[in-house]
Amino acid sequence: MKRWSNWKWRAPPLNIRRHPPLCKCYFGSKPINVKTQPIAQTRKPRADGARNRQLLIDAAKAGFSEVGMNVSLEEIARRADVGIGTLYRHFPSREAVVEAVYRREVEQLAEAVPQLLETSPAGEALHKWMHLFVDYIATKRLIAPSLAAAAARTPTLHATSTELITRAISTLVKRAVASGDVRKDIDPSDLLRALVGVSYGNPDAGWEASARRLVDILMDGLRRNVKP
């Protein structure tokens, strides 16, 4: 007990500074330089990913059309000029590729509406969109054997697509009626059923040319009895 007799308690200093090991930050008069990367550089991978995804969708659509639904995923990646690993990062299965192609076709129909209305009179915009609908059906008929499996994988696929297409044709018909380009008694749902009928009713190889002729006849009927 003798050795502790001269010990006195001391309060700790109030300005203790602790730095983690190997810390490169210094507190003092010199400013701390923090290096940050430009925003464009940090977003580049996301932009590249979107570009690669679209390239793969375009390549898959072309492959399905030229080779058939049995085209290999390796061939799709080759056509898109990306590695097979990039394809699997975006689409883990063949059904996912088919679903992406189908979704993109529907999106293009929806996205075309404001562009057509901006560049063409309402009646002409509706007519052009009806021909785009035939293009959509051409792709849908092509991928139909595999689309059922994709729809089973995503139960809301058809419902979402139907909603987008119905909204698109409704907008076009309402604008065409308001502008006086088509008859006032046109129901968008009736017109959509007619488009499906002219596109699916012909099983022959030349169905697409026939469908386009019928679309023109439909448009003539829509304009009939419109006052000049």
C-alpha positions in Angstrom: 0.0 0.0 0.0 3.0 2.3 0.4 3.7 2.6 -3.3 0.3 4.2 -3.9 0.7 6.9 -1.2 2.1 9.5 -3.5 -0.4 8.9 -6.3 -2.6 11.9 -7.2 -5.7 11.8 -9.5 -5.5 14.0 -12.5 -8.3 15.1 -14.8 -7.9 14.1 -18.4 -7.1 17.0 -20.8 -10.1 18.5 -22.6 -8.6 18.7 -26.0 -7.6 15.1 -26.7 -7.6 14.3 -30.4 -7.6 10.8 -31.7 -6.9 9.9 -35.3 -7.5 6.4 -36.7 -4.4 4.6 -37.9 -3.1 5.7 -41.3 -5.6 8.5 -41.5 -4.7 11.0 -44.2 -6.9 13.8 -42.9 -5.2 16.7 -41.1 -6.8 19.2 -38.8 -5.2 22.6 -39.0 -4.8 25.5 -41.3 -4.5 23.4 -44.5 -7.8 22.7 -46.3 -9.0 19.2 -46.7 -9.1 18.2 -50.4 -11.9 15.7 -51.2 -11.8 14.2 -54.6 -15.1 13.5 -56.2 -15.9 12.0 -59.6 -17.9 13.9 -62.2 -21.6 13.1 -62.2 -21.5 12.0 -65.8 -18.8 9.4 -65.0 -20.7 7.9 -62.1 -23.8 7.6 -64.3 -22.1 6.1 -67.3 -22.5 2.4 -66.2 -26.3 2.9 -66.0 -26.4 4.5 -69.4 -24.3 1.7 -70.9 -26.6 -0.9 -69.2 -29.7 0.7 -70.8 -28.0 0.8 -74.2 -26.9 -2.8 -74.0 -30.4 -3.8 -72.9 -31.9 -2.1 -75.9 -29.3 -3.6 -78.3 -30.2 -7.1 -76.9 -33.9 -6.5 -77.4 -33.4 -5.4 -81.0 -31.1 -8.3 -81.7 -33.5 -10.8 -80.2 -36.4 -9.4 -82.3 -34.2 -9.6 -85.5 -33.1 -13.1 -84.5 -36.6 -14.4 -83.9 -37.7 -13.0 -87.3 -34.7 -14.3 -89.4 -33.8 -17.5 -87.6 -36.9 -18.4 -85.6 -37.8 -18.9 -82.0 -35.1 -21.5 -81.7 -32.3 -18.9 -82.2 -29.7 -19.4 -79.5 -29.1 -16.8 -76.8 -25.4 -16.9 -77.8 -26.5 -15.8 -81.3 -28.6 -13.0 -79.8 -25.6 -11.8 -77.8 -23.4 -11.9 -80.9 -25.8 -9.9 -82.9 -26.0 -7.3 -80.1 -22.1 -7.3 -80.0 -22.1 -8.0 -76.3 -20.9 -11.0 -74.2 -23.2 -13.8 -73.2 -22.6 -12.7 -69.6 -24.1 -9.3 -70.4 -27.2 -11.0 -71.8 -27.7 -13.1 -68.7 -27.3 -10.0 -66.5 -30.3 -8.4 -68.2 -32.3 -11.5 -69.0 -31.8 -14.6 -66.9 -33.8 -16.9 -69.2 -35.2 -17.2 -72.7 -38.7 -16.3 -71.4 -37.3 -13.1 -70.0 -35.9 -12.2 -73.5 -39.3 -12.9 -75.1 -41.1 -10.8 -72.4 -38.7 -7.9 -73.0 -39.3 -8.0 -76.7 -43.1 -8.0 -76.2 -43.1 -5.3 -73.6 -41.0 -3.1 -75.9 -43.4 -3.5 -78.8 -46.3 -2.4 -76.5 -44.3 0.5 -75.2 -43.5 1.7 -78.7 -47.3 1.7 -79.5 -47.9 3.9 -76.5 -45.0 6.2 -77.0 -45.9 6.8 -80.7 -49.2 8.6 -79.7 -47.8 12.0 -78.6 -45.2 11.9 -81.5 -47.9 11.2 -84.1 -50.3 13.9 -82.8 -47.5 16.4 -82.7 -46.4 15.8 -86.3 -49.7 14.9 -88.1 -53.4 15.9 -88.1 -55.4 13.8 -85.6 -57.1 11.6 -88.3 -53.8 10.9 -90.1 -52.1 10.2 -86.7 -54.8 7.6 -86.0 -54.3 6.0 -89.4 -50.6 5.8 -89.0 -51.0 4.3 -85.5 -53.3 1.6 -87.0 -50.5 0.5 -89.3 -48.1 0.5 -86.3 -50.6 -1.9 -84.6 -50.2 -4.3 -87.5 -46.4 -4.2 -86.9 -47.0 -5.0 -83.3 -49.2 -7.9 -84.2 -46.6 -9.2 -86.6 -44.1 -9.4 -83.8 -46.7 -10.9 -81.4 -47.6 -13.6 -83.8 -43.9 -14.4 -84.3 -43.2 -14.9 -80.6 -46.6 -16.4 -79.7 -45.2 -19.9 -79.1 -43.0 -18.6 -76.3 -45.1 -15.7 -75.1 -47.4 -18.0 -73.1 -44.5 -19.1 -71.0 -43.5 -15.5 -70.5 -47.0 -14.6 -69.5 -47.1 -17.5 -67.0 -43.8 -16.1 -65.5 -45.4 -12.6 -65.3 -49.2 -12.9 -64.7 -49.9 -9.2 -65.2 -48.1 -9.0 -68.6 -51.3 -9.2 -70.8 -53.4 -6.9 -68.5 -50.7 -4.2 -68.4 -50.3 -4.4 -72.2 -54.0 -4.2 -72.9 -54.3 -1.1 -70.6 -51.5 0.7 -72.5 -52.9 -0.1 -75.9 -56.5 0.8 -75.0 -55.4 4.1 -73.5 -53.3 4.8 -76.7 -56.2 4.2 -79.2 -58.7 6.0 -77.0 -56.5 9.1 -77.0 -56.2 9.0 -80.8 -59.9 8.5 -81.4 -60.9 11.3 -79.1 -58.5 13.7 -80.8 -59.7 12.6 -84.2 -63.3 13.0 -83.3 -62.7 16.4 -81.7 -60.9 17.6 -84.8 -63.7 16.4 -87.1 -61.4 14.0 -88.9 -63.5 10.9 -88.2 -67.2 10.1 -87.3 -68.5 11.0 -83.9 -70.0 7.5 -83.3 -66.6 5.7 -83.2 -66.0 3.6 -80.1 -62.3 3.0 -79.4 -63.0 -0.5 -78.1 -64.8 -1.4 -81.3 -62.0 -0.1 -83.4 -59.4 -2.1 -81.4 -61.4 -5.3 -81.8 -61.6 -4.6 -85.6 -57.8 -4.2 -85.7 -57.3 -7.4 -83.9 -59.7 -9.1 -86.3 -58.0 -8.0 -89.5 -54.6 -8.9 -88.0 -55.4 -12.3 -86.6 -58.2 -13.5 -89.0 -55.9 -14.4 -91.8 -53.6 -17.4 -91.2 -51.9 -17.2 -94.6 -48.2 -16.2 -95.1 -49.3 -12.9 -96.8 -51.6 -11.9 -93.9 -49.7 -8.6 -93.2 -50.3 -7.1 -96.7 -53.9 -8.0 -96.4 -54.2 -6.5 -92.9 -52.8 -3.2 -94.2 -55.3 -3.1 -97.0 -58.1 -3.7 -94.5 -56.7 -1.0 -92.2 -57.0 1.5 -95.1 -60.6 0.4 -95.7 -61.4 0.8 -92.0 -60.0 4.3 -92.1 -62.2 5.2 -95.1 -65.2 4.0 -93.1 -64.2 6.1 -90.1 -64.1 9.2 -92.3 -67.4 8.5 -94.1 -70.2 10.9 -93.4 -67.8 13.5 -91.9 -68.9 16.9 -92.9 -66.3 18.8 -95.0 
